[in-house]
Amino acid sequence: MIDARITASSRTEPAFLSQDPSAPTAKGVPLFSMRFENRTGLTVSDGHPVLSVNMPAFGAGSPVAETWVVPVGATPQEAPRSSAQLPMVTHRVGDYLAICALIEGAPGTIAAQTERVYSACLQALAAHPALRLLRAWNYLPGINETDAAGLERYQAFCLGRARALDTAQSGQAQICAATGIGCHGDGPIAICLLAGPQARHLENFRQMPAFEYPAQYGPRSPSFARASLLDQSGGKPRLLVSGTAAILGHETQFKGDLNGQIAVLISNIRYLISRENLARNGIEGDGFALHHMRNVKAYIREQADIGAALSQLSAGLGIEASEIVPFNVDVCRSDLLIEIEGFF
């Protein structure tokens, strides 16, 4: 069972996040970490890749790390491998593979550089033919900024990513759950791909599939599913939820209204995890309980909104505000004030 934990030196007890909230704390073998601090970079530490992202957690006082782990004793267990051509590290433990990379390049070259790096990541995945994409994280500085041609950085990124997926030579490169969010500074784009056994990729029938968005959102639609459902070998499946915002159909709701946007995004997650939506995706089951959402990260555009956002999210999700990690960053659309992600 793959799992994740968020730790910060400012917390008394590190949180280890399990599919069973009543389960005792357990330990696993780290597959990869994402470290949220005042820099972007890629290193290998303690035997696994560490992707540093320039977006400190608001109010944390120290870097926060999200570490994904697999059970002790999982095989095969390979040492991290660094690419000789690109800032890219791969690491496999058991049935799971992490691919972390940086996308560097001058303004105006984002699409081409994204295609180049994503293609290299997918080639690395192809060396493990039994594995499939499960989840992706993409952190873009200046995500809403435009280039000389009037194309937003996120739109250029989506163009390059889509081209890489188009040319991938295997069915491994499926559209999976993902987050595309802003970060600070003017450094490289930071990405991390998680691969593993075959998963089911879900849509939310309140929303148009992102990969079908009309051309007003860019030359290529964003390449992601609303969630990915992992089979946990006889246990309750784990649902990895993409970055979710106040979008119905393909349109942003309640522009300029934080409370309205939070209400819509919570409703979107509530429906995503419902028995009805699972059935419409061809999946049997009772669905998931909203208050079991874990590893919740909230991306909030305006610093002044963070306190109110945490209070409303806490009430709406039925979890403690302390269980939500807030970040003061831009969101993929300039009219979106907030986006959240997590898993069940």
GUMIVO-549174 format. One line per 8 residues: number of its first residue (from 1); for each residue y, z, x of C-alpha. Coordinates in steps of 0.001 Angstrom, whole numbers, padded with zeros to 6 digits. Last residue first. Layout:
% residues N
NUM	Y:Z:X; ...
***
This chain:
% residues 344
344	009167:000408:-008915; 011666:-001169:-006522; 015340:-001280:-005668; 018444:-003459:-005952; 022016:-003129:-007177; 025041:-005371:-007636; 028670:-004478:-008320; 032138:-005936:-008915
336	031182:-009550:-009606; 034103:-011970:-010004; 034044:-013045:-006328; 030393:-014006:-006595; 027906:-012982:-003877; 029163:-009378:-003741; 031616:-007878:-001251; 030850:-004592:000430
328	031369:-000839:-000023; 027763:000375:000169; 026203:003107:-001977; 022742:004683:-001503; 021409:005945:-004847; 019035:008928:-004898; 021984:011340:-004617; 023219:010045:-007986
320	020083:011552:-009521; 017952:009243:-011652; 018001:008296:-015335; 018933:004671:-014707; 021949:004702:-017012; 023142:008201:-016172; 022804:007749:-012428; 024291:004257:-012574
312	027296:005564:-014509; 027931:008401:-012081; 027389:006220:-009026; 029788:003575:-010335; 032505:006130:-011107; 032365:007488:-007567; 032213:004053:-005941; 035019:002363:-007880
304	037865:003211:-005458; 035905:001571:-002654; 036015:-001759:-004491; 033171:-004263:-004096; 030177:-002015:-004782; 026691:-002767:-003448; 024292:-000159:-004816; 020983:000526:-003051
296	018141:002080:-005017; 015052:002879:-002956; 013276:003915:-006148; 013268:003012:-009845; 011015:005438:-011716; 013805:006303:-014173; 013619:002776:-015618; 009974:003158:-016641
288	007771:000165:-015846; 005926:-002375:-017969; 003056:-001739:-020338; 000784:-004361:-018859; -000306:-007983:-018961; 001500:-010634:-016938; 002145:-014207:-018119; 005866:-014146:-017317
280	006631:-013848:-021042; 004245:-010901:-021052; 006162:-009192:-018252; 009387:-009731:-020195; 007966:-008139:-023336; 006365:-005200:-021513; 009748:-004380:-020023; 010609:-004374:-016310
272	013092:-007261:-016508; 014475:-005935:-019816; 015529:-002602:-018345; 016771:-004373:-015216; 019042:-006648:-017241; 020217:-003773:-019424; 021179:-001889:-016259; 023066:-004966:-015048
264	024874:-005304:-018374; 025992:-001667:-018561; 027144:-001781:-014937; 029251:-004876:-015634; 030903:-003289:-018661; 031760:-000132:-016763; 033245:-002120:-013869; 035442:-004369:-016025
256	037253:-007064:-014004; 035019:-009815:-015382; 032888:-008407:-018172; 029963:-010854:-017851; 029279:-013384:-015087; 027625:-016538:-016382; 024231:-018082:-015609; 022388:-016944:-018708
248	023591:-013370:-018627; 024899:-012093:-015294; 026052:-008531:-014679; 024272:-007979:-011367; 020791:-007620:-009881; 019757:-007828:-006213; 016074:-008570:-006464; 013551:-006072:-007790
240	010287:-005438:-005924; 007635:-004426:-008451; 004659:-002457:-007138; 001383:-002759:-009002; -000329:000423:-010261; -003402:001030:-008152; -006463:-001218:-007901; -005526:-002952:-004674
232	-001716:-002659:-004923; -000992:-006122:-006320; 002650:-006881:-005669; 005058:-008100:-008361; 008118:-009962:-007087; 011457:-009827:-008887; 014356:-011975:-010136; 013208:-015029:-008172
224	015206:-016568:-005333; 016622:-019814:-003993; 020324:-019801:-004883; 021342:-023173:-006360; 022279:-026033:-004087; 025652:-027850:-003984; 027432:-024717:-005200; 027893:-022439:-008186
216	029538:-025090:-010384; 026433:-027223:-009810; 024452:-025506:-012556; 022055:-022617:-011848; 018374:-023645:-011920; 017286:-021780:-008759; 018855:-018639:-010203; 016503:-018737:-013177
208	018734:-018472:-016267; 019017:-014877:-017364; 017911:-012814:-020360; 014406:-014194:-019741; 014193:-012367:-016441; 012035:-014306:-013981; 009058:-013018:-012070; 007267:-013867:-008834
200	003601:-012895:-008778; 002317:-011878:-005352; -000198:-013279:-002842; -000793:-010983:000107; 002070:-010257:002494; 005440:-011494:003689; 008759:-009683:004143; 011747:-011701:005328
192	014768:-010141:007017; 018153:-011763:007477; 021384:-010955:009303; 024287:-013433:009242; 026131:-013292:012534; 029340:-011427:013345; 032731:-011551:011637; 032945:-007961:010457
184	031510:-006296:007371; 028629:-007181:005059; 028239:-009275:001937; 025137:-009657:-000197; 022211:-012002:-000763; 019199:-010070:-002036; 015785:-011538:-002641; 012646:-011623:-004785
176	010571:-014692:-003983; 010815:-018494:-003971; 007625:-019618:-002318; 007340:-020694:001292; 003604:-020097:001614; 002924:-023365:-000194; 003046:-025059:003179; 004969:-027607:005226
168	008432:-026202:004655; 010908:-029060:004141; 012288:-027956:000790; 012371:-024296:001830; 014535:-025163:004835; 016832:-027307:002684; 017190:-024495:000165; 018147:-022016:002901
160	020804:-024364:004291; 022403:-024965:000899; 022226:-021286:-000051; 024057:-020395:003187; 026775:-022940:002440; 027189:-021453:-001042; 027342:-017955:000421; 029985:-019067:002913
152	032068:-020539:000103; 032652:-024291:000206; 036271:-025457:000040; 035818:-028215:002617; 037816:-026278:005217; 035551:-023260:004753; 035696:-020627:002033; 035363:-016845:002194
144	033243:-015107:-000444; 030451:-013921:001900; 032838:-012924:004667; 029950:-011364:006587; 026582:-012339:005108; 023551:-010071:004745; 020329:-011719:003523; 017292:-009689:002446
136	014037:-011403:001479; 010943:-010295:-000431; 007325:-011347:-000997; 006791:-014546:001007; 003118:-015424:001298; 000328:-014510:003724; -003127:-016059:004235; -001775:-018799:006515
128	-000385:-016435:009181; 000973:-018922:011757; 002837:-020524:008833; 005050:-017432:008657; 006459:-018246:012096; 007196:-021777:010865; 008955:-020256:007861; 011136:-018165:010161
120	011954:-021215:012296; 012948:-023147:009170; 015131:-020232:008106; 016851:-020336:011495; 017560:-024082:011484; 018491:-024296:007784; 020853:-021355:008208; 022407:-022999:011261
112	023004:-026260:009396; 024450:-024598:006300; 026582:-022177:008327; 028116:-024839:010582; 031621:-024964:009098; 032662:-021705:010714; 030935:-021319:014082; 027312:-020298:014386
104	024827:-017446:014503; 022022:-016713:012081; 020237:-013527:013115; 016538:-012892:012537; 013896:-010504:011211; 010407:-011661:010219; 008140:-008942:008849; 004446:-009492:008179
96	002070:-007554:005951; -001711:-007578:005487; -002363:-005158:008337; 000675:-004784:010560; 002467:-007939:011658; 005788:-008112:013480; 008096:-011073:014021; 011386:-011019:015933
88	014164:-013643:015853; 017323:-014150:017900; 016386:-017791:018570; 014701:-019965:021195; 012437:-017552:023117; 011355:-015842:019906; 010475:-012157:020087; 007026:-010913:019126
80	006416:-007379:017859; 003003:-006027:018874; 000175:-006812:016491; -001772:-004546:014175; -004663:-006312:012490; -005500:-003973:010883; -004239:-001035:008841; -005198:002357:010302
72	-002118:004192:009052; -000884:002694:005808; 002034:000252:005808; 005703:001103:006342; 009115:-000257:005440; 012024:001591:007008; 015509:001763:005493; 017865:003289:008025
64	021199:005016:007391; 023721:005370:010198; 025872:008503:010214; 028645:010061:008098; 026887:008940:004901; 030086:008611:002850; 029596:004933:002135; 026478:003522:003772
56	027559:001623:006858; 027658:-002166:006488; 027353:-004039:009797; 023612:-004631:009658; 021184:-003599:012396; 017744:-005207:012116; 015147:-003029:013835; 011884:-004699:014798
48	008842:-002445:015392; 007162:-000576:018257; 009464:002402:018521; 012471:000092:018852; 012720:-003704:018970; 016264:-005020:018630; 018404:-007195:016370; 022157:-006920:015913
40	025008:-006318:013494; 027355:-003423:014078; 028962:-000421:012398; 025802:000979:010759; 023074:000147:008253; 019707:000057:009999; 017071:-002206:008475; 013643:-001194:009712
32	010406:-003076:010188; 006618:-002636:009893; 006532:001097:010563; 002984:002538:010469; 002606:005060:007678; 003280:008648:006780; 002801:010509:003538; 004851:012885:001453
24	002862:014148:-001496; 002578:012035:-004644; 004570:013159:-007697; 006893:010135:-007652; 003857:007799:-007573; 004935:004407:-006248; 006039:006249:-003114; 009443:006612:-001467
16	009652:008880:001531; 013055:010562:001458; 014107:012244:004687; 014756:015956:004147; 018070:017651:004906; 020091:014467:004704; 023012:013783:007082; 020640:012405:009691
8	019875:009555:007349; 016526:008274:006168; 015448:005737:003584; 011741:005218:003053; 009647:002218:002162; 006126:001493:001017; 003336:-001028:001478; 000000:000000:000000
***
